[in-house]
């Protein structure tokens, strides 16, 4: 078992973009569904209209939460990629400062 941590930064970035696209698609499709529900509500009356309005409001809140969660996950992946790149750069600088001759080894 290796103690090395290997990170595929381009894969993290690609995953973040995929999550962002998924979030945008979720929001667009859910907004479309919410608009259709809203249009259908106009024909409802009484208790059923009240119940549908309450349920529709709940669904809109859930949709917004799911969208926010996805956006946050995308941000997390981008932050992880940036952190790994920064750590790599700092480690390389520390090695160079400790012994500049190591720079010429072609590693």
C-alpha positions as CSV (number, residue, x, y, z in Angstrom):
1,X,0.0,0.0,0.0
2,X,1.4,3.3,-1.1
3,X,1.5,6.4,1.2
4,X,1.4,8.7,-1.8
5,X,-1.6,10.8,-2.6
6,X,-2.2,11.1,-6.3
7,X,-4.8,13.6,-7.4
8,X,-6.1,14.0,-11.0
9,X,-6.7,17.7,-10.9
10,X,-8.1,17.9,-14.5
11,X,-10.6,15.2,-13.4
12,X,-11.6,17.2,-10.4
13,X,-12.2,20.3,-12.7
14,X,-14.1,18.2,-15.2
15,X,-16.3,16.7,-12.4
16,X,-17.0,20.2,-11.0
17,X,-18.1,21.4,-14.5
18,X,-20.3,18.3,-14.8
19,X,-21.9,19.0,-11.4
20,X,-22.5,22.6,-12.5
21,X,-24.2,21.5,-15.7
22,X,-26.3,19.0,-13.7
23,X,-27.3,21.8,-11.2
24,X,-28.3,24.1,-14.1
25,X,-30.3,21.3,-15.8
26,X,-32.1,20.4,-12.5
27,X,-33.0,24.1,-12.0
28,X,-34.3,24.5,-15.5
29,X,-36.4,21.3,-15.5
30,X,-37.7,21.9,-12.0
31,X,-38.6,25.6,-12.9
32,X,-40.5,24.3,-15.9
33,X,-42.4,21.8,-13.8
34,X,-43.2,24.5,-11.2
35,X,-44.5,26.8,-13.9
36,X,-46.8,24.0,-15.2
37,X,-48.0,23.2,-11.7
38,X,-48.7,26.9,-11.1
39,X,-50.7,27.1,-14.4
40,X,-52.7,24.0,-13.4
41,X,-53.4,25.5,-10.0
42,X,-55.7,28.2,-11.5
43,X,-58.3,25.5,-12.2
44,X,-58.3,24.2,-8.6
45,X,-60.7,25.4,-5.9
46,X,-61.2,25.0,-2.2
47,X,-59.2,22.6,0.0
48,X,-57.6,20.9,-3.0
49,X,-56.3,24.3,-4.2
50,X,-54.9,25.1,-0.8
51,X,-53.3,21.6,-0.5
52,X,-51.7,21.8,-4.0
53,X,-50.4,25.3,-3.3
54,X,-48.8,24.1,-0.1
55,X,-47.3,21.1,-1.8
56,X,-46.0,23.2,-4.7
57,X,-44.3,25.6,-2.3
58,X,-42.7,22.7,-0.6
59,X,-41.4,21.3,-3.9
60,X,-40.0,24.7,-4.9
61,X,-38.1,24.9,-1.6
62,X,-36.8,21.3,-2.1
63,X,-35.7,22.2,-5.7
64,X,-33.9,25.3,-4.5
65,X,-32.1,23.2,-1.8
66,X,-31.0,20.5,-4.2
67,X,-29.7,23.2,-6.6
68,X,-27.8,24.9,-3.8
69,X,-26.3,21.6,-2.7
70,X,-25.1,20.7,-6.2
71,X,-23.6,24.2,-6.7
72,X,-21.7,23.8,-3.3
73,X,-20.4,20.3,-4.3
74,X,-19.1,21.8,-7.6
75,X,-17.4,24.5,-5.6
76,X,-15.9,21.9,-3.2
77,X,-14.4,20.0,-6.2
78,X,-12.9,23.2,-7.6
79,X,-11.5,24.2,-4.1
80,X,-10.0,20.7,-3.7
81,X,-8.2,21.0,-7.1
82,X,-6.9,24.4,-6.2
83,X,-5.7,23.2,-2.8
84,X,-3.9,20.3,-4.3
85,X,-2.2,22.5,-6.9
86,X,-1.2,25.0,-4.2
87,X,0.2,22.2,-2.0
88,X,2.2,20.8,-4.9
89,X,3.6,24.2,-5.7
90,X,4.5,24.9,-2.1
91,X,6.2,21.5,-1.7
92,X,8.2,22.0,-4.9
93,X,9.3,25.5,-3.6
94,X,10.3,24.0,-0.2
95,X,12.4,21.3,-1.9
96,X,14.1,23.9,-4.2
97,X,14.8,26.2,-1.2
98,X,16.2,23.2,0.8
99,X,18.6,22.2,-2.0
100,X,18.5,24.1,-5.3
101,X,20.6,21.4,-6.9
102,X,17.6,19.0,-6.8
103,X,16.0,21.2,-9.5
104,X,18.4,19.9,-12.1
105,X,17.6,16.2,-11.6
106,X,14.8,16.3,-14.1
107,X,12.2,14.9,-11.8
